[in-house]
Amino acid sequence: MVEVVTTGKSVSPGDIVYSAASLNSSAADVSAGVGCFVRDVGLHDASTERQIVSAVLGVVQWSGGVVSVVRPCKRARETIEATLKLRERSSGSEIEELPAATSTPSVLAQSTVVFGPRMGDNVHLRVLRVSRYFAYGEIIAVNGCWCSSSAVCTSPFRGVIRVEDIRPFKPGRDKLTPPPPSAAFQSGDVVIATVLSQSDVRQYQLSTLSEDCGVIESFVALREAGSEARVQLQHIPGRRDAMRCPVSAAVHYRWCPLILTKA
């Protein structure tokens, strides 16, 4: 039996963060990183178990097949806007150029987020479920840094967007309530949102009211000649409430970042 402590969990010295039978093929693929050590324990059935044990008080961090325990440290959390300003000020100096941000996480990403997002941070949310008043999902990136680079470990942080935090809305005579979340997001969409508050230990309340927030990746299924294909929707310049299918030209309701065309 394989036991795994996922990214973001707090552990103490002596806690087991990974264990597997020595004969298990996955045991050889996992190695101990910083703040961990390996020990072999004999079992009652004459077999041995390979364990990776925490040596410090900290937070578990997976990077590929390496598990580490890092000490929490007080550090300033930069927003995407602050990072862009720093790049502009440093454009004249000799610095290493950072890779451009992408809309999907890279399996080879080396950096991971083990401390939860803070108020004002920009996060990437993958929508998992949409109800009448809320949209629920998992936070996959914080300020452009992916939450986990391991293919087997899912994000430990969850996000929820209330219907009143999706889009600006002013009640009128013909419409007293804002459109439901289903008119803005669908399951599987990747959304950029801003953290408003922390509502639970690992759940955060998010907002997409800002013009740079909204759906950045969405797919629809198209059937043609008995086969089914997934097509990525495209943004419509000047519109925040819809995206267009490049194949069928159909318009699908999504709440997107504002994109303007150059004059």
Secondary structure as GFF3:
##gff-version 3
##sequence-region A 1 263
A	DSSP	beta_strand	3	4	.	.	.	ID=ss1
A	DSSP	beta_strand	10	11	.	.	.	ID=ss2
A	DSSP	beta_strand	16	21	.	.	.	ID=ss3
A	DSSP	three_ten_helix	25	29	.	.	.	ID=ss4
A	DSSP	beta_strand	31	32	.	.	.	ID=ss5
A	DSSP	beta_strand	36	42	.	.	.	ID=ss6
A	DSSP	beta_strand	48	54	.	.	.	ID=ss7
A	DSSP	beta_strand	58	63	.	.	.	ID=ss8
A	DSSP	beta_strand	66	70	.	.	.	ID=ss9
A	DSSP	alpha_helix	80	89	.	.	.	ID=ss10
A	DSSP	beta_strand	122	130	.	.	.	ID=ss11
A	DSSP	beta_strand	134	142	.	.	.	ID=ss12
A	DSSP	beta_strand	145	146	.	.	.	ID=ss13
A	DSSP	beta_strand	158	162	.	.	.	ID=ss14
A	DSSP	three_ten_helix	163	165	.	.	.	ID=ss15
A	DSSP	three_ten_helix	181	183	.	.	.	ID=ss16
A	DSSP	beta_strand	190	198	.	.	.	ID=ss17
A	DSSP	beta_strand	203	207	.	.	.	ID=ss18
A	DSSP	beta_strand	214	217	.	.	.	ID=ss19
A	DSSP	beta_strand	219	224	.	.	.	ID=ss20
A	DSSP	beta_strand	227	232	.	.	.	ID=ss21
A	DSSP	beta_strand	234	235	.	.	.	ID=ss22
A	DSSP	beta_strand	242	244	.	.	.	ID=ss23
A	DSSP	beta_strand	251	253	.	.	.	ID=ss24
###
